[in-house]
């Protein structure tokens, strides 16, 4: 978060910038910070800080409730239809956000990933998703339906034992096998 004269003028969080980054950052429950004085980047946030903080708290509260309704069990979402027009051909507004959401959901995505990919505020994205799910244009599915087992369940303990034997004497902990 970048400040000048006590006012927030920019924020960056992961791949996000501006107000969306600030709102996401303010929703984080725990973390660390460091203060570094110096000149910063161009001004991306024009809203006065007090109004910005009030809006952030409102959106965080509403988003928390809406997320519970839309994805109570960490579902992934997939569009049932391709968007009829590219988002850039539709004027700004709810229709454009719907088309952008449908475009992103041509591949199954979780709620967090969807919010990262669509430029609108997280609250607008989740509200649009809820509307699309209710209209039957997007469907939710359990995350487990998208994963394939690495090995049959009975063989996982054998695999675990084999990996633990890979540790040379005197070295701890045993290695981990990660498949991505």
C-alpha positions as CSV (number, residue, x, y, z in Angstrom):
1,X,0.0,0.0,0.0
2,X,1.5,3.3,-1.0
3,X,0.7,6.5,0.9
4,X,1.3,10.2,0.3
5,X,0.2,12.8,2.8
6,X,-1.7,10.2,4.8
7,X,-3.8,9.2,1.8
8,X,-3.7,5.8,0.0
9,X,-2.8,6.4,-3.6
10,X,-1.8,2.9,-4.8
11,X,-1.9,-0.7,-3.8
12,X,-0.4,-3.9,-5.2
13,X,-1.2,-7.4,-4.0
14,X,0.0,-10.5,-5.8
15,X,-1.0,-9.8,-9.5
16,X,-3.6,-7.2,-8.6
17,X,-3.3,-3.4,-8.6
18,X,-5.4,-0.4,-7.4
19,X,-8.6,-0.7,-5.4
20,X,-9.1,-4.4,-6.1
21,X,-5.6,-5.1,-4.6
22,X,-6.3,-3.0,-1.5
23,X,-9.7,-4.6,-0.8
24,X,-8.1,-8.1,-1.2
25,X,-5.2,-7.1,1.1
26,X,-7.6,-5.7,3.7
27,X,-9.4,-9.0,3.8
28,X,-6.3,-10.9,4.8
29,X,-6.5,-12.1,8.4
30,X,-2.8,-12.3,9.4
31,X,0.5,-11.3,8.0
32,X,3.6,-9.1,8.3
33,X,4.4,-5.6,7.1
34,X,7.3,-3.3,6.7
35,X,7.5,0.4,6.2
36,X,9.7,1.6,3.4
37,X,9.9,5.4,2.8
38,X,10.4,6.7,-0.7
39,X,8.8,7.8,-3.9
40,X,6.4,5.4,-5.5
41,X,4.4,4.6,-8.6
42,X,1.7,6.6,-10.4
43,X,-1.6,7.2,-8.6
44,X,-4.1,4.4,-9.3
45,X,-6.5,5.2,-6.5
46,X,-8.4,8.5,-6.6
47,X,-11.0,7.8,-3.8
48,X,-10.3,9.5,-0.4
49,X,-9.0,7.1,2.1
50,X,-11.9,7.2,4.6
51,X,-14.4,6.5,1.8
52,X,-12.1,3.8,0.5
53,X,-11.8,2.0,3.8
54,X,-15.6,2.1,4.4
55,X,-16.3,0.7,1.0
56,X,-13.6,-2.0,1.5
57,X,-15.2,-3.2,4.8
58,X,-18.7,-3.2,3.2
59,X,-17.5,-5.3,0.2
60,X,-15.5,-7.7,2.4
61,X,-18.6,-8.3,4.6
62,X,-20.9,-8.8,1.6
63,X,-18.3,-11.0,-0.2
64,X,-17.9,-13.2,2.8
65,X,-21.6,-14.0,2.9
66,X,-22.0,-14.4,-0.9
67,X,-19.0,-16.8,-1.1
68,X,-20.6,-19.1,1.5
69,X,-23.8,-19.2,-0.7
70,X,-22.1,-19.7,-4.0
71,X,-19.3,-22.1,-3.1
72,X,-19.9,-23.6,0.4
73,X,-17.6,-26.6,-0.3
74,X,-14.9,-25.0,-2.5
75,X,-16.5,-26.0,-5.8
76,X,-15.1,-25.3,-9.2
77,X,-17.2,-23.7,-11.9
78,X,-17.6,-24.3,-15.6
79,X,-19.6,-22.4,-18.2
80,X,-22.4,-24.4,-19.9
81,X,-22.1,-22.3,-23.0
82,X,-19.6,-20.2,-24.9
83,X,-20.0,-16.4,-24.7
84,X,-21.9,-15.2,-27.8
85,X,-19.7,-12.2,-28.4
86,X,-16.2,-11.4,-27.2
87,X,-16.2,-9.1,-24.1
88,X,-14.5,-6.3,-25.9
89,X,-17.5,-6.0,-28.3
90,X,-20.0,-5.4,-25.5
91,X,-20.2,-2.0,-23.8
92,X,-19.2,-1.7,-20.1
93,X,-21.7,-3.0,-17.6
94,X,-23.3,-6.1,-16.3
95,X,-23.5,-7.8,-19.7
96,X,-19.8,-7.3,-20.3
97,X,-18.9,-8.7,-16.9
98,X,-21.2,-11.8,-17.6
99,X,-19.4,-12.4,-20.9
100,X,-16.0,-11.9,-19.4
101,X,-16.9,-14.4,-16.6
102,X,-18.2,-16.9,-19.2
103,X,-15.0,-16.5,-21.2
104,X,-12.8,-17.2,-18.2
105,X,-15.1,-20.2,-17.2
106,X,-14.5,-22.0,-20.5
107,X,-12.0,-23.9,-18.3
108,X,-13.0,-25.0,-14.8
109,X,-11.9,-22.5,-12.2
110,X,-12.3,-22.1,-8.4
111,X,-13.7,-18.9,-7.0
112,X,-10.3,-17.4,-6.0
113,X,-8.9,-18.0,-9.5
114,X,-12.0,-16.6,-11.1
115,X,-11.7,-13.4,-9.0
116,X,-8.0,-13.1,-10.0
117,X,-8.7,-13.4,-13.7
118,X,-11.7,-11.0,-14.0
119,X,-10.8,-7.3,-13.7
120,X,-14.0,-6.2,-11.8
121,X,-14.1,-6.2,-8.0
122,X,-14.3,-9.5,-6.2
123,X,-17.9,-8.7,-5.0
124,X,-19.1,-7.9,-8.5
125,X,-17.4,-11.1,-9.9
126,X,-19.0,-13.4,-7.3
127,X,-22.4,-11.7,-7.6
128,X,-22.2,-12.2,-11.4
129,X,-21.2,-15.8,-10.9
130,X,-24.2,-16.4,-8.5
131,X,-26.5,-14.9,-11.2
132,X,-25.0,-17.1,-13.9
133,X,-25.3,-20.2,-11.7
134,X,-28.9,-19.4,-10.8
135,X,-29.7,-18.9,-14.5
136,X,-28.2,-22.3,-15.4
137,X,-25.5,-20.7,-17.6
138,X,-22.7,-21.9,-15.3
139,X,-22.6,-25.1,-13.2
140,X,-20.7,-25.9,-10.0
141,X,-18.9,-29.2,-9.5
142,X,-16.9,-30.7,-6.7
143,X,-13.1,-30.2,-7.0
144,X,-12.6,-33.9,-6.5
145,X,-14.4,-34.5,-9.8
146,X,-11.4,-32.8,-11.6
147,X,-8.7,-34.8,-9.9
148,X,-7.3,-38.2,-10.9
149,X,-5.9,-40.5,-8.3
150,X,-2.1,-41.0,-8.5
151,X,-2.2,-44.6,-7.4
152,X,-4.9,-46.9,-6.1
153,X,-5.7,-46.2,-2.4
154,X,-4.3,-49.6,-1.3
155,X,-0.9,-48.8,-2.9
156,X,-0.4,-45.3,-1.4
157,X,1.1,-46.7,1.8
158,X,3.5,-48.8,-0.3
159,X,4.5,-45.7,-2.3
160,X,4.9,-43.7,1.0
161,X,7.2,-46.4,2.4
162,X,9.3,-46.5,-0.8
163,X,9.8,-42.7,-0.7
164,X,10.8,-42.7,3.0
165,X,13.6,-45.2,2.2
166,X,15.1,-42.7,-0.2
167,X,16.6,-40.7,2.7
168,X,20.3,-41.1,3.0
169,X,21.4,-41.9,6.6
170,X,21.9,-38.7,8.7
171,X,19.6,-36.6,6.6
172,X,16.2,-35.6,7.9
173,X,13.3,-35.3,7.0
174,X,12.5,-37.9,4.3
175,X,12.1,-36.4,0.8
176,X,8.8,-35.5,-0.6
177,X,7.6,-36.4,-4.0
178,X,5.6,-33.7,-5.6
179,X,3.9,-34.2,-8.9
180,X,2.5,-31.1,-10.7
